[in-house]
Amino acid sequence: MRVPLLVSLRTGPAGTFEARLPRIVSFGYGCRGEIPALAAEYGPKVCFVVGKRSLQASGALNELLEAAREAGLDPVIFDKVEAEPLVGTVDVVRETLLDEDCDVVIAVGGGSVLDVGKAAAALVDSELPTAEHLAGAELPEDGLPVIAAPTTSGTGAEVTPNAVLRDPNTGAKASLRGPSLLPAAAIVDPQLTMGAPPEVTAHSGLDALTQALEAYTSLGASPFSDALAFPAVVRIGVAIRTVYVDPKSWPGRESMALGSLFAGIALASARLGLVHGLAHPIGVEYRLPHGLACALLLPHVMEFNLPACGEKYAVCARALGVGETGEDLLGWVRQLLPQLGVETTLTDRGLREMDFPKLVPAAAASGSTKHNPREAGEEDITALLRHIIDPDSPLPELEEHPA
């Protein structure tokens, strides 16, 4: 049975907030060695959910399988997770879990792999296809336990109670969300990220930076989430160029992995903002990887949000040593993107006004958008997208009230 994983912290003047945490969070070089013993707590039959190439190429998968067998575990492998995971892939993993009578899921990979592993484990006993749950059907209260080990520093999926999936039949890309999706254990070993190529490092790292900034400025932010989101911004901001230029930098990889972990815990409590509200429909419409979509949106949404959270941006700017104001932080982000090889624009990628009727309602309805520090209705989002296409098109005005 799944151990209760939701901790509610009731506070006085600070308000009410929730800290959603796995039962175990382990961090450090070599901590992946703890996986067999943790898995054995649930039973001998384990399902490894992994990506198609990188874990095998690095030799890490063979190492993990050998360790599992030496610990008396009986592993089965699913290694067909795509970059933007589909509901049908989750259904196949669910069938595997049932056919093999698995006791626990060990998901090792990027955010897509972790999301598939979490979703399949949570829905293993559901009689409905995954697509119906993505469309709104209630999630089961319980499922199989998941041990999640990320191989990128980006999504924080190892510590979040949600899974982002895509339904090719409807074109929808959305999140399943619920306590049953939270892993039982998060194993964050920076050494597993050492093989990530520069583009993956950049895109996943910019996703993590976006998550940290959005959690820090979210309407759902609290003293708990701020205590993690703020150092996440600093750790990622300081290290991201280092690991892009020098992928084997151990201190850089450690800082990125810890920053991503902190950001994931923070966003699970505080939620996100308009970048993520827009990233899903834009990513689907123009076939953009999620991290790249977030990167291309980030400076534009920051400009839109400046009147509402300029002071928090300023705090980050000072901590990073890039200036004194929110505008300075925005300028730093704009300079950072080309330094990480992101030299394209949303307009280059196809953003056009004729697509607004598809993009805007989906973004406005997003739970992430509802937590944005500045109110963003359909008219506001439309104005922002027009401004992205034509910088001379004005953004809506808002009197400054720092968060």
Secondary structure as UniProt FT lines:
FT   STRAND          6..10
FT   TURN            13..14
FT   STRAND          16..20
FT   STRAND          24..27
FT   TURN            29..30
FT   HELIX           31..34
FT   HELIX           35..40
FT   TURN            41..42
FT   STRAND          45..51
FT   HELIX           54..58
FT   HELIX           60..70
FT   TURN            71..72
FT   STRAND          74..81
FT   HELIX           87..99
FT   TURN            100..101
FT   STRAND          104..109
FT   HELIX           111..122
FT   TURN            123..125
FT   HELIX           130..134
FT   TURN            135..136
FT   STRAND          146..150
FT   HELIX           157..159
FT   STRAND          162..167
FT   TURN            168..171
FT   STRAND          172..177
FT   HELIX           179..181
FT   STRAND          185..188
FT   HELIX           190..193
FT   TURN            194..195
FT   HELIX           198..217
FT   TURN            219..220
FT   HELIX           223..245
FT   TURN            247..248
FT   HELIX           250..270
FT   HELIX           274..286
FT   HELIX           290..320
FT   HELIX           326..339
FT   TURN            340..341
FT   TURN            346..350
FT   HELIX           353..355
FT   HELIX           356..365
FT   HELIX           367..370
FT   HELIX           378..389
FT   TURN            391..392
//
